[in-house]
Amino acid sequence: MRFSSFQYNLRQGLKNIWRNKMFSMASVATMTACIFLFGLFYSISVNFSGMVKNAERGVAITVYFDDKATQDEIDQIGTAIMKRKEVAKCNFVSAEEAWKRFQSDYFKGHSDAAESFADDNPLADMANYEIYLKDVSKQARLVSYIEGLAGVREVHQSATTARTLTDFNALVRYISLGIIFVLIAVAAFLISNTVSVGISVRKEEIAIMKLIGARDAFVRAPFVVEGILIGLIGSIIPLMILAIVYNNIIHYVAERFDALKSMFSFVSAGNIFHVLIPVSLLLGVGIGYAGSRITLKRHLDV
Amino acid sequence: MIKLEHVSKTYEAGVQALKDVSLHIMPGEFVFIVGDSGSGKSTLIKLLLKELSPTSGKITVNGKDLSRISHRHIPDYRRKIGCVFQNFRLLQDRNVYENVAFAMRVIEAGKRQIKKQVPYMLSLVGLASKYRSLPRHLSGGEQQRVAIARALVNKPKILLADEPTGNLDGHNAWEIMKLLDQINKAGTTVVVVTHNMEIVRAMNKRVITIRKGSVVDDQKGDADAI
């Protein structure tokens, strides 16, 4: 297509939007709502995933050894565990360290109770590996692997916590996807409606164009431009709103709810928008393009 | 130039618009196709524009068998044919210049070419001074002149005119016919569908008469009657 034809079709696309102001505005508004909600769910999902990851880091598997296990065997178990992809960290906790931790956790302020044990370590057989996972959903598989290793007496896991976190994360993701899918369908439908109105308004012009030798692509172009522009505008507006809202919420929560700050940290706006901007623009333009193309196929015999 | 061989057209509803029509129009000819309403004249124009396909028979235009032109190549074919309609079919929201330029934009002509060709065509149809007027501010005859300029701006070899004087008074109808005759004398083949027998007789050109879908008469005229 010539540059002058491209300019012409761009102008015609803008004229279409202007001619059907009300429908165009409705489409832009719906697209704005869709992309805004998409951005909102994405931000929530990313932050929640971050929180889950944080929580997962606190969920450990504890591996205890056979009484007769030698240091060599214990080292071999450690090496085998570290080789696993799902393992983020594996700490060796000696029997002495385990006893020290127990004392600090349970005998705080009652040092006399701890002293009654003198040099006797009641946790002498509780040397262990503390394993932290990259992905808590892989916990069951890792546990069964470790249980099969020679020299392992017992493996403790917090199965319920792991399952709950995994399930909850999946639930949020499914709900987000479901809502986004419905919104995308609504947006595509509205854009299709706007383009349909445009086609019916320009029916005579299209008929003349075809009679005097316009190619199909030339007839379609202004409507495709219209759909893409609606999608583009409908994704830029919510991105701007989201940027303002997200930053304000982070600051507000950080200032007002100090306790929450220690429990989790928000993903930075930069990290969120690094993904959200290209995805939203692509989504907006894609829905606009698809909406207009589907309508053209249905209403135009070109 | 235009050749119909045993062409028939039956619509889906079972109405037979054309029955075994055969005719041959030579390059540079001026031909009237006359007949009553519903005789099949407009169907013939639609077949020549490849808006419709014949049920049977063969149509050849500019040496090309129309049944062999694929959907993708229809625009290329139509660019070689200009068409004018009874109700002018001008874009009401665009001025005279834009209406003529539209035909060139549609075939993706360059800006420079458009700027050169459109004023030339408007002067040819006598509307150079009205290039900024909107169609609704023009008389019927002037609107039809704009439509003719639009039909000719891409220099087609054939001009098809479907009832071009149908919405015009006697004076304007005659002016349009004189313009079409000039265009024909410049080398364009002109096919005019009409039921205005007064004009047909005055022009003294070849007249093909269609009745109930069949060619019933084909009379040669005097080429230099006007």
Chai-1 contact restraints between the chains, C-beta under 6 A:
chainA,res_idxA,chainB,res_idxB,connection_type,confidence,min_distance_angstrom,max_distance_angstrom,comment,restraint_id
A,R2,B,E108,contact,1.0,0.0,6.0,A-B,restraint_1
A,S4,B,K111,contact,1.0,0.0,6.0,A-B,restraint_2
A,S5,B,E108,contact,1.0,0.0,6.0,A-B,restraint_3
A,Y8,B,R105,contact,1.0,0.0,6.0,A-B,restraint_4
A,E205,B,L91,contact,1.0,0.0,6.0,A-B,restraint_5
A,I208,B,R89,contact,1.0,0.0,6.0,A-B,restraint_6
A,M209,B,V106,contact,1.0,0.0,6.0,A-B,restraint_7
A,L211,B,C83,contact,1.0,0.0,6.0,A-B,restraint_8
A,I212,B,A103,contact,1.0,0.0,6.0,A-B,restraint_9
A,I212,B,V106,contact,1.0,0.0,6.0,A-B,restraint_10
A,G213,B,P75,contact,1.0,0.0,6.0,A-B,restraint_11
A,G213,B,R78,contact,1.0,0.0,6.0,A-B,restraint_12
A,G213,B,R79,contact,1.0,0.0,6.0,A-B,restraint_13
A,G213,B,I107,contact,1.0,0.0,6.0,A-B,restraint_14
A,A214,B,V106,contact,1.0,0.0,6.0,A-B,restraint_15
A,R215,B,P75,contact,1.0,0.0,6.0,A-B,restraint_16
